[in-house]
Amino acid sequence: MEAKANAKAKVKKMKPLQELVRPNIWSLSPYTSARDEYKGHEAKVFLDANENPYNDPVNRYPDPLQRDLKARICAIKGVREDSIFFGNGSDEAIDLMFRIFCRPGVDNAVAIEPTYGMYGVCADINDVEYRRVLLDDNFQPDADKILAAVDANTKLIFFCSPNNPSGNNIDRKVIDKVLDSFDGIVIVDEAYIDFAGVPSYLQQLSNRPNLVVLQTFSKAWGMAGIRLGMAFAQPQIIDIMNKVKYPYNINQLTQKRAMEEVMQHDRVRGWVESILKERARLMEKFARLDCCIKVYPSDANFFLARVKDAAATYNYLVGQGIIVRNRSKVALCGNSLRVTIGTVAENNALLEALSKY
Ligand code: PMP
């Protein structure tokens, strides 16, 4: 009983949202579009949005809040409809975090390092200090080091799990400790969660007011080309994201294509199964290649491998028409290549080329 009370006492309360959000954003009067003002489906004559009456259906502006798609996704993901934000890729949601929470030149964000490059790029674009906390040799973070990087102006902490480019799930105990101890916003980027074999942080959304979970249609869903990302958070945060985003950020063709895919989403499970099977086979074979020093464990649809000479191997593969990613310049990734899992034939082409290298 006492231990439980102590554990509870350690949880730091999130700062009120009004204190975390930039004052100009908090007081923003958002643009209201014609499609915001009139939401019903019953009308037949639309003369409200200065659209062209010809060229049906692309003459019409899309639903700014993508309600039909959200109604489907909330059932699949087990979250409330008003906890979902759709962005032009999850990259849009990442950028919005900075634009909403970080005062340029004043506030800062903390992230694990190495990780997905867009957090740092968005920080730079928004003139926000970006504090990198190095992972250990197993690409795991230390909660105390992350918390030590926090000061009064830290608004955001980024985790990416499974992490890119290392491919591993981040230790949940570390993420939980940071969620419990930090009074700002904690972002858990789960772009690769469908390959991870662990539960999503979405399950914690209802009791974690400071949690933002990012997912995407670009990986397991196989739709990187339509640019559709998801952010999940408490409704008050989603409301602010909706205020700041471009009015029609998700185009009509994307909404339509995503809807078609959602209606047959069993396909995704099949793709994930094939990719996981191929991941095991390719990693095992890659580890035995002459050029390979070490294959790191993966919980994603790619793996990182340390090789003898990453630049030479990369260039050789380019000459064979096979493109992997050379991550050698990234922290802790010297001489490392990141390899995405392809089809059986694509993976065989890679193995065959490297066996002759
Ligand atoms: N997060 C991570 C960890 C990624 O690796 C990527 C893309 N490679 C993204 C987000 C961006 O995804 P999207 O296509 O949804 O913008």
Residues whose N, C-alpha, C, O or C-beta is under 5 A from the ligand:
A	BS01	PMP	N88 G89 S90 D91 Y116 C160 N164 D189 A191 T216 S218 L228 G229
